[in-house]
Amino acid sequence: MIVVLVDTDTLWRRRVADFMGTLGHDVVELTSAIECRRAAAAETIGAILMEERLPDGIGGELLVDIKRISADIRAVVCTLYPSVAGAVQAMRTGAAWYFAKPAPLPVLAATLLSDRTPSVLPPIDPNPISLPRLEWEHINQVLFSFAGNVSKTARALGIDRRTLQRKLSRFPPP
């Protein structure tokens, strides 16, 4: 079975690809929604593991397009920015499951390759991401979406430009 991984996080994508490869599946690694749409139209895909936020679109829109191409493709969303609204949207648009990164690879693989929901859910992380780290990652995500423009990012976040520059000058919190 061909498994497509759509994510901009190279390390995560590589880890998942290596794991799926050891299970004997052909893996196609992609970084954008456009590439995924092309691959879905050109190849026989069995499953897609995708990030919710892609540089050229929202995962929900991509999921609708993929399901339109082939309703049989099993799609799982695994995101660094999980939310209840995102999970509801993903499930409504046809996702089989919604995970927060980093999800355990055996559970991800079982969910991708099975026709049912996973029987063993991942345990709750005893050391969740700290709020300062989450804030830092969100600021950098917004900054990336504005191509590094600090003024536009500050306006979008509703904070002063100097405050944003001060937050960006620090090392990422643990």
C-alpha positions in Angstrom: 0.0 0.0 0.0 1.2 3.5 -0.8 1.2 5.8 2.3 1.5 9.6 1.7 3.0 11.8 4.4 2.2 15.5 3.9 4.1 17.7 6.4 6.7 20.5 6.4 8.5 19.1 9.5 11.3 17.1 7.8 12.5 15.3 10.9 9.0 14.1 11.8 8.2 13.1 8.3 11.4 11.2 8.0 10.8 9.3 11.3 7.3 8.3 10.2 8.5 7.3 6.7 11.3 5.1 8.1 8.8 3.4 10.5 6.2 2.8 7.8 9.0 1.5 5.5 10.0 -1.1 8.1 6.4 -2.3 8.0 6.8 -2.9 4.3 4.8 0.0 2.9 5.8 2.4 0.0 6.0 5.9 1.4 5.7 9.2 -0.5 6.9 12.3 1.4 5.3 15.6 0.4 5.5 19.1 1.8 2.5 20.9 0.4 -1.2 20.6 -0.4 -0.6 21.1 -4.1 1.8 18.1 -4.3 -0.6 16.0 -2.3 -3.5 16.7 -4.7 -1.3 15.8 -7.7 -0.2 12.6 -6.1 -3.8 11.6 -5.2 -4.9 12.2 -8.8 -1.9 10.3 -10.3 -1.4 7.4 -8.0 -3.3 4.7 -6.1 -3.0 5.9 -2.5 -4.1 3.8 0.4 -3.6 6.2 3.3 -2.5 9.8 4.0 -1.0 11.2 7.2 -1.2 14.9 7.0 -0.4 18.0 9.1 -3.4 20.3 9.7 -1.6 23.5 8.8 0.3 23.5 5.5 2.0 26.5 3.9 -0.3 26.5 0.9 -3.6 25.7 2.6 -5.5 24.3 5.5 -5.6 20.5 5.9 -9.4 20.5 6.0 -9.6 21.9 2.5 -7.1 19.4 1.3 -9.0 16.6 3.0 -12.2 17.5 1.1 -10.3 17.5 -2.2 -8.7 14.1 -1.5 -12.0 12.5 -0.5 -13.5 13.9 -3.7 -10.7 12.2 -5.7 -11.1 8.9 -3.9 -13.4 8.3 -1.0 -11.5 5.1 -0.1 -8.3 6.9 0.9 -7.9 6.7 4.7 -6.7 10.0 6.1 -5.3 10.8 9.5 -4.4 14.3 10.8 -1.4 14.7 13.0 -0.7 18.3 14.0 1.6 20.3 16.2 -1.2 22.7 16.9 -4.1 20.5 18.1 -7.5 22.1 19.0 -11.0 20.9 19.6 -12.2 22.9 16.6 -9.5 21.4 14.4 -10.4 17.9 15.5 -14.1 18.5 14.8 -13.4 20.0 11.4 -11.0 17.1 10.5 -13.5 14.5 11.4 -16.3 16.2 9.6 -14.3 16.4 6.4 -13.4 12.7 6.5 -10.4 12.2 8.7 -10.3 8.8 10.4 -8.5 10.1 13.4 -6.9 13.3 14.8 -3.6 13.2 16.7 -1.4 15.7 18.4 2.4 15.5 17.6 4.4 13.6 18.6 2.0 10.7 18.5 3.4 7.2 19.1 4.4 5.7 15.8 2.8 2.2 16.4 -0.5 3.8 17.2 -0.2 6.1 14.1 0.6 3.1 11.9 -2.3 1.1 13.3 -4.7 3.9 12.7 -3.5 4.6 9.2 -3.6 0.9 8.1 -6.7 -0.3 9.9 -10.3 0.1 9.0 -11.3 1.0 12.5 -10.3 3.5 15.1 -7.3 2.5 17.3 -8.0 0.2 20.2 -5.1 1.6 22.2 -5.1 5.3 22.5 -1.8 7.1 23.2 -1.2 7.8 26.9 -1.5 11.4 28.1 1.9 13.0 28.1 3.0 13.7 31.7 5.3 16.5 30.5 3.1 18.6 28.1 4.5 21.5 26.1 4.9 24.5 28.4 2.8 27.6 27.8 5.9 29.8 27.1 7.1 27.2 24.5 3.6 27.1 22.9 3.5 30.9 22.7 7.0 30.9 21.1 6.0 28.3 18.5 2.8 30.2 17.7 4.6 33.4 17.3 7.1 31.7 14.9 4.3 30.1 12.9 2.6 33.5 12.4 5.9 35.1 11.6 6.5 32.3 9.0 3.1 32.9 7.5 4.0 36.6 7.0 7.3 35.7 5.4 9.3 37.1 8.3 7.7 40.5 8.3 7.8 41.5 12.0 5.4 44.5 11.6 2.7 42.5 10.0 3.1 39.7 12.5 2.9 42.1 15.4 -0.4 43.5 14.0 -1.8 40.1 13.4 -1.0 39.0 17.0 -2.2 42.3 18.5 1.1 43.1 20.2 3.6 45.9 19.9 6.4 45.4 17.4 9.1 45.9 20.0 7.5 43.4 22.3 7.5 40.9 19.4 11.1 41.6 18.7 12.0 41.1 22.3 10.2 37.7 22.4 11.9 36.7 19.1 15.4 37.6 20.4 15.2 35.0 23.2 16.0 31.4 22.9 13.1 29.0 22.6 11.7 28.1 26.1 11.9 24.5 27.2 
